[in-house]
Amino acid sequence: MQQGRIGAIEGVTEGEVRRQAGATLTIATQGPGLTDFTRSVVDFVRRSGLRDGLVSVFCRHTSASLTIQENADPDVQSDLMTALDGLAPRHAGYIPGAEGPDDMPAHIRTMVTDAALTIPLRGGHLALGTWQGIYLIEHRDRPHRREIVLQVVGA
């Protein structure tokens, strides 16, 4: 088995965590789909005054989740939802739950996506790629108000 080579690592800095900031963001969803909230995270980081560190984004729900995904082509979002529908179909004969037929597929979809994201903060900017955005994925059929906990630690 051939192993890859790691090139030079640029921009390595050392320091201690000096400060932190936190906030809770509420996102109103309209039902199944992706909601881009990158701008809200960018605004939170700007208000924190921190320049270098880590940003944590945490979804406080088990039937909605988070992802970092392409933010240029809306067809990607549509295809992602189609893929999730294929993975956990809404009417696949799950045991009926107290919260309705969309509850179990929502939990399965959350299990295979993310409840939390960590994004490096460099020079006061999220170290996202050119075409990356931060999204909440609503897995339930009805509109909901979802809480996202934001935390940044750094200097």
C-alpha atoms as an extended CHARMM CRD file, in Angstrom:
* protein
*
       155  EXT
         1         1  MET       CA              0.0000000000        0.0000000000        0.0000000000  PROA      1               0.0000000000
         2         2  GLN       CA              1.3860000000        3.3740000000       -1.0150000000  PROA      2               0.0000000000
         3         3  GLN       CA              1.2270000000        6.1910000000        1.4980000000  PROA      3               0.0000000000
         4         4  GLY       CA              0.7260000000        9.8460000000        0.6120000000  PROA      4               0.0000000000
         5         5  ARG       CA              3.2070000000       12.5680000000        1.3750000000  PROA      5               0.0000000000
         6         6  ILE       CA              2.4140000000       15.5650000000        3.4960000000  PROA      6               0.0000000000
         7         7  GLY       CA              3.8140000000       18.8190000000        2.1300000000  PROA      7               0.0000000000
         8         8  ALA       CA              5.0130000000       21.7960000000        4.1030000000  PROA      8               0.0000000000
         9         9  ILE       CA              2.5030000000       23.2370000000        6.5290000000  PROA      9               0.0000000000
        10        10  GLU       CA              2.1790000000       26.9810000000        6.0780000000  PROA      10              0.0000000000
        11        11  GLY       CA              1.0590000000       29.5970000000        8.5660000000  PROA      11              0.0000000000
        12        12  VAL       CA              1.5880000000       27.5770000000       11.7490000000  PROA      12              0.0000000000
        13        13  THR       CA              1.1660000000       29.8550000000       14.7450000000  PROA      13              0.0000000000
        14        14  GLU       CA              1.2800000000       29.2290000000       18.4430000000  PROA      14              0.0000000000
        15        15  GLY       CA             -0.6680000000       30.9820000000       21.1400000000  PROA      15              0.0000000000
        16        16  GLU       CA             -3.0430000000       30.5080000000       23.9690000000  PROA      16              0.0000000000
        17        17  VAL       CA             -6.7960000000       30.7920000000       24.0600000000  PROA      17              0.0000000000
        18        18  ARG       CA             -7.4700000000       34.2090000000       25.4500000000  PROA      18              0.0000000000
        19        19  ARG       CA            -11.1670000000       34.7460000000       24.9780000000  PROA      19              0.0000000000
        20        20  GLN       CA            -14.4370000000       33.1520000000       24.0240000000  PROA      20              0.0000000000
        21        21  ALA       CA            -17.8930000000       34.2730000000       22.9880000000  PROA      21              0.0000000000
        22        22  GLY       CA            -21.1920000000       32.4870000000       22.6110000000  PROA      22              0.0000000000
        23        23  ALA       CA            -24.6780000000       33.0890000000       21.2690000000  PROA      23              0.0000000000
        24        24  THR       CA            -27.8570000000       31.2360000000       20.3490000000  PROA      24              0.0000000000
        25        25  LEU       CA            -29.3260000000       31.7280000000       16.9110000000  PROA      25              0.0000000000
        26        26  THR       CA            -32.9460000000       30.8800000000       16.1050000000  PROA      26              0.0000000000
        27        27  ILE       CA            -33.7610000000       29.8500000000       12.5480000000  PROA      27              0.0000000000
        28        28  ALA       CA            -37.3600000000       29.5800000000       11.3240000000  PROA      28              0.0000000000
        29        29  THR       CA            -37.6920000000       26.8110000000        8.7410000000  PROA      29              0.0000000000
        30        30  GLN       CA            -40.4620000000       26.3320000000        6.2030000000  PROA      30              0.0000000000
        31        31  GLY       CA            -40.3560000000       22.5250000000        6.1530000000  PROA      31              0.0000000000
        32        32  PRO       CA            -37.8660000000       20.1840000000        4.4800000000  PROA      32              0.0000000000
        33        33  GLY       CA            -34.8540000000       21.8720000000        2.9260000000  PROA      33              0.0000000000
        34        34  LEU       CA            -31.5730000000       23.6370000000        3.5160000000  PROA      34              0.0000000000
        35        35  THR       CA            -31.2980000000       27.1070000000        5.0660000000  PROA      35              0.0000000000
        36        36  ASP       CA            -28.0160000000       28.9620000000        4.5110000000  PROA      36              0.0000000000
        37        37  PHE       CA            -27.0510000000       30.8060000000        7.6860000000  PROA      37              0.0000000000
        38        38  THR       CA            -23.3970000000       31.4850000000        6.8960000000  PROA      38              0.0000000000
        39        39  ARG       CA            -23.9470000000       35.2670000000        7.0920000000  PROA      39              0.0000000000
        40        40  SER       CA            -25.2740000000       34.9420000000       10.6650000000  PROA      40              0.0000000000
        41        41  VAL       CA            -22.1610000000       33.0100000000       11.7410000000  PROA      41              0.0000000000
        42        42  VAL       CA            -19.9150000000       35.5690000000       10.0210000000  PROA      42              0.0000000000
        43        43  ASP       CA            -21.7400000000       38.4000000000       11.8560000000  PROA      43              0.0000000000
        44        44  PHE       CA            -21.3920000000       36.5850000000       15.1890000000  PROA      44              0.0000000000
        45        45  VAL       CA            -17.6420000000       36.1260000000       14.6580000000  PROA      45              0.0000000000
        46        46  ARG       CA            -17.2390000000       39.7890000000       13.6700000000  PROA      46              0.0000000000
        47        47  ARG       CA            -19.0370000000       40.9260000000       16.8390000000  PROA      47              0.0000000000
        48        48  SER       CA            -16.8560000000       38.6270000000       18.9690000000  PROA      48              0.0000000000
        49        49  GLY       CA            -13.7470000000       40.5560000000       17.9620000000  PROA      49              0.0000000000
        50        50  LEU       CA            -11.7240000000       37.3350000000       17.8060000000  PROA      50              0.0000000000
        51        51  ARG       CA             -9.3210000000       36.8580000000       14.8950000000  PROA      51              0.0000000000
        52        52  ASP       CA             -7.9120000000       33.3290000000       15.2280000000  PROA      52              0.0000000000
        53        53  GLY       CA             -9.3910000000       30.2180000000       16.8070000000  PROA      53              0.0000000000
        54        54  LEU       CA            -12.2690000000       27.8140000000       16.3300000000  PROA      54              0.0000000000
        55        55  VAL       CA            -15.9700000000       28.3810000000       15.7700000000  PROA      55              0.0000000000
        56        56  SER       CA            -18.3680000000       25.7070000000       16.9870000000  PROA      56              0.0000000000
        57        57  VAL       CA            -21.8790000000       25.4770000000       15.5400000000  PROA      57              0.0000000000
        58        58  PHE       CA            -24.2760000000       23.0940000000       17.3140000000  PROA      58              0.0000000000
        59        59  CYS       CA            -27.8850000000       22.1660000000       16.4480000000  PROA      59              0.0000000000
        60        60  ARG       CA            -30.0390000000       21.5400000000       19.5400000000  PROA      60              0.0000000000
        61        61  HSD       CA            -32.4560000000       19.1870000000       17.7700000000  PROA      61              0.0000000000
        62        62  THR       CA            -32.6350000000       15.5290000000       16.7570000000  PROA      62              0.0000000000
        63        63  SER       CA            -34.7860000000       16.0530000000       13.6640000000  PROA      63              0.0000000000
        64        64  ALA       CA            -32.7150000000       18.8120000000       12.0320000000  PROA      64              0.0000000000
        65        65  SER       CA            -29.0020000000       18.8660000000       11.3030000000  PROA      65              0.0000000000
        66        66  LEU       CA            -26.0610000000       20.8680000000        9.9800000000  PROA      66              0.0000000000
        67        67  THR       CA            -23.7920000000       20.6530000000        6.9840000000  PROA      67              0.0000000000
        68        68  ILE       CA            -21.1370000000       22.5980000000        5.1440000000  PROA      68              0.0000000000
        69        69  GLN       CA            -22.0500000000       22.3870000000        1.5010000000  PROA      69              0.0000000000
        70        70  GLU       CA            -21.8000000000       24.1380000000       -1.8560000000  PROA      70              0.0000000000
        71        71  ASN       CA            -23.4440000000       27.5580000000       -1.8910000000  PROA      71              0.0000000000
        72        72  ALA       CA            -23.2760000000       28.3830000000       -5.6190000000  PROA      72              0.0000000000
        73        73  ASP       CA            -25.5650000000       25.9160000000       -7.4050000000  PROA      73              0.0000000000
        74        74  PRO       CA            -29.0880000000       25.5350000000       -5.9360000000  PROA      74              0.0000000000
        75        75  ASP       CA            -29.4630000000       22.2290000000       -7.7970000000  PROA      75              0.0000000000
        76        76  VAL       CA            -26.9780000000       20.7310000000       -5.3210000000  PROA      76              0.0000000000
        77        77  GLN       CA            -29.4010000000       21.4250000000       -2.4660000000  PROA      77              0.0000000000
        78        78  SER       CA            -32.2650000000       19.8370000000       -4.3770000000  PROA      78              0.0000000000
        79        79  ASP       CA            -30.1700000000       16.7650000000       -5.1930000000  PROA      79              0.0000000000
        80        80  LEU       CA            -29.0290000000       16.4480000000       -1.5690000000  PROA      80              0.0000000000
        81        81  MET       CA            -32.6420000000       16.4210000000       -0.3730000000  PROA      81              0.0000000000
        82        82  THR       CA            -33.4700000000       13.8100000000       -3.0340000000  PROA      82              0.0000000000
        83        83  ALA       CA            -30.5710000000       11.6660000000       -1.7950000000  PROA      83              0.0000000000
        84        84  LEU       CA            -31.7850000000       11.9470000000        1.8140000000  PROA      84              0.0000000000
        85        85  ASP       CA            -35.3010000000       10.9960000000        0.6600000000  PROA      85              0.0000000000
        86        86  GLY       CA            -33.8190000000        7.8550000000       -0.9180000000  PROA      86              0.0000000000
        87        87  LEU       CA            -31.7980000000        7.0350000000        2.1870000000  PROA      87              0.0000000000
        88        88  ALA       CA            -34.6660000000        7.4820000000        4.6530000000  PROA      88              0.0000000000
        89        89  PRO       CA            -37.9890000000        7.5870000000        2.7590000000  PROA      89              0.0000000000
        90        90  ARG       CA            -40.7920000000        9.3850000000        4.5620000000  PROA      90              0.0000000000
        91        91  HSD       CA            -43.2930000000        6.5230000000        4.3030000000  PROA      91              0.0000000000
        92        92  ALA       CA            -41.1680000000        3.3980000000        4.6780000000  PROA      92              0.0000000000
        93        93  GLY       CA            -43.2900000000        1.5890000000        7.2360000000  PROA      93              0.0000000000
        94        94  TYR       CA            -41.5860000000        2.8810000000       10.3820000000  PROA      94              0.0000000000
        95        95  ILE       CA            -43.2780000000        2.1700000000       13.7020000000  PROA      95              0.0000000000
        96        96  PRO       CA            -45.7510000000        5.0310000000       14.1730000000  PROA      96              0.0000000000
        97        97  GLY       CA            -44.4740000000        7.5200000000       16.7160000000  PROA      97              0.0000000000
        98        98  ALA       CA            -46.2390000000       10.1070000000       18.8210000000  PROA      98              0.0000000000
        99        99  GLU       CA            -44.7510000000       12.9280000000       16.7240000000  PROA      99              0.0000000000
       100       100  GLY       CA            -46.0410000000       11.7610000000       13.3410000000  PROA      100             0.0000000000
       101       101  PRO       CA            -44.8940000000        9.8270000000       10.2850000000  PROA      101             0.0000000000
       102       102  ASP       CA            -42.1030000000       12.2820000000        9.4090000000  PROA      102             0.0000000000
       103       103  ASP       CA            -40.3980000000       11.8760000000       12.7930000000  PROA      103             0.0000000000
       104       104  MET       CA            -38.4460000000        8.6240000000       12.2860000000  PROA      104             0.0000000000
       105       105  PRO       CA            -37.0590000000        9.4980000000        8.8340000000  PROA      105             0.0000000000
       106       106  ALA       CA            -35.9980000000       12.8560000000       10.3080000000  PROA      106             0.0000000000
       107       107  HSD       CA            -34.0260000000       11.0910000000       13.0500000000  PROA      107             0.0000000000
       108       108  ILE       CA            -32.3390000000        8.7800000000       10.5390000000  PROA      108             0.0000000000
       109       109  ARG       CA            -31.3580000000       11.7450000000        8.3590000000  PROA      109             0.0000000000
       110       110  THR       CA            -29.9320000000       13.5710000000       11.3650000000  PROA      110             0.0000000000
       111       111  MET       CA            -27.9540000000       10.4820000000       12.3570000000  PROA      111             0.0000000000
       112       112  VAL       CA            -26.1370000000       10.3990000000        8.9960000000  PROA      112             0.0000000000
       113       113  THR       CA            -25.4930000000       14.1520000000        8.8160000000  PROA      113             0.0000000000
       114       114  ASP       CA            -24.0580000000       16.4050000000       11.5410000000  PROA      114             0.0000000000
       115       115  ALA       CA            -25.3380000000       17.8960000000       14.7810000000  PROA      115             0.0000000000
       116       116  ALA       CA            -22.1750000000       19.9900000000       15.2090000000  PROA      116             0.0000000000
       117       117  LEU       CA            -19.5740000000       21.6710000000       13.0100000000  PROA      117             0.0000000000
       118       118  THR       CA            -16.1650000000       23.1290000000       13.8380000000  PROA      118             0.0000000000
       119       119  ILE       CA            -14.7430000000       25.7980000000       11.5430000000  PROA      119             0.0000000000
       120       120  PRO       CA            -11.2710000000       27.3490000000       11.8400000000  PROA      120             0.0000000000
       121       121  LEU       CA            -11.1250000000       31.1110000000       12.2870000000  PROA      121             0.0000000000
       122       122  ARG       CA             -8.1320000000       32.7410000000       10.5890000000  PROA      122             0.0000000000
       123       123  GLY       CA             -7.5110000000       36.4680000000       10.4930000000  PROA      123             0.0000000000
       124       124  GLY       CA            -11.0710000000       37.2090000000       11.5540000000  PROA      124             0.0000000000
       125       125  HSD       CA            -12.5690000000       35.1070000000        8.7370000000  PROA      125             0.0000000000
       126       126  LEU       CA            -14.1260000000       31.6610000000        8.6610000000  PROA      126             0.0000000000
       127       127  ALA       CA            -11.7050000000       29.3660000000        6.8140000000  PROA      127             0.0000000000
       128       128  LEU       CA            -14.4250000000       28.1110000000        4.4860000000  PROA      128             0.0000000000
       129       129  GLY       CA            -13.6780000000       27.2530000000        0.8780000000  PROA      129             0.0000000000
       130       130  THR       CA            -14.8110000000       29.5230000000       -1.9470000000  PROA      130             0.0000000000
       131       131  TRP       CA            -18.0450000000       27.6250000000       -2.5890000000  PROA      131             0.0000000000
       132       132  GLN       CA            -18.8350000000       26.5100000000        0.9740000000  PROA      132             0.0000000000
       133       133  GLY       CA            -21.7370000000       27.6760000000        3.0890000000  PROA      133             0.0000000000
       134       134  ILE       CA            -23.1170000000       26.6550000000        6.4870000000  PROA      134             0.0000000000
       135       135  TYR       CA            -26.5960000000       25.1400000000        6.3320000000  PROA      135             0.0000000000
       136       136  LEU       CA            -29.3340000000       23.9620000000        8.6540000000  PROA      136             0.0000000000
       137       137  ILE       CA            -31.1540000000       20.9600000000        7.1660000000  PROA      137             0.0000000000
       138       138  GLU       CA            -34.7910000000       20.7330000000        8.2070000000  PROA      138             0.0000000000
       139       139  HSD       CA            -35.9450000000       17.1200000000        8.0720000000  PROA      139             0.0000000000
       140       140  ARG       CA            -39.5240000000       17.5560000000        9.3040000000  PROA      140             0.0000000000
       141       141  ASP       CA            -42.5210000000       18.3030000000        7.0760000000  PROA      141             0.0000000000
       142       142  ARG       CA            -43.8060000000       21.2840000000        9.0880000000  PROA      142             0.0000000000
       143       143  PRO       CA            -42.1310000000       24.6400000000        9.7730000000  PROA      143             0.0000000000
       144       144  HSD       CA            -40.0890000000       24.7680000000       12.9840000000  PROA      144             0.0000000000
       145       145  ARG       CA            -38.0130000000       27.2050000000       15.0030000000  PROA      145             0.0000000000
       146       146  ARG       CA            -34.5510000000       25.6770000000       15.4120000000  PROA      146             0.0000000000
       147       147  GLU       CA            -31.9290000000       26.7690000000       17.9370000000  PROA      147             0.0000000000
       148       148  ILE       CA            -28.2880000000       26.8420000000       16.9150000000  PROA      148             0.0000000000
       149       149  VAL       CA            -25.6390000000       27.3690000000       19.6070000000  PROA      149             0.0000000000
       150       150  LEU       CA            -22.5840000000       29.3180000000       18.4300000000  PROA      150             0.0000000000
       151       151  GLN       CA            -19.2900000000       29.3730000000       20.3320000000  PROA      151             0.0000000000
       152       152  VAL       CA            -15.9560000000       30.8640000000       19.3210000000  PROA      152             0.0000000000
       153       153  VAL       CA            -12.6910000000       30.4370000000       21.2370000000  PROA      153             0.0000000000
       154       154  GLY       CA             -9.4150000000       32.0540000000       20.3150000000  PROA      154             0.0000000000
       155       155  ALA       CA             -7.4580000000       35.2360000000       20.3350000000  PROA      155             0.0000000000
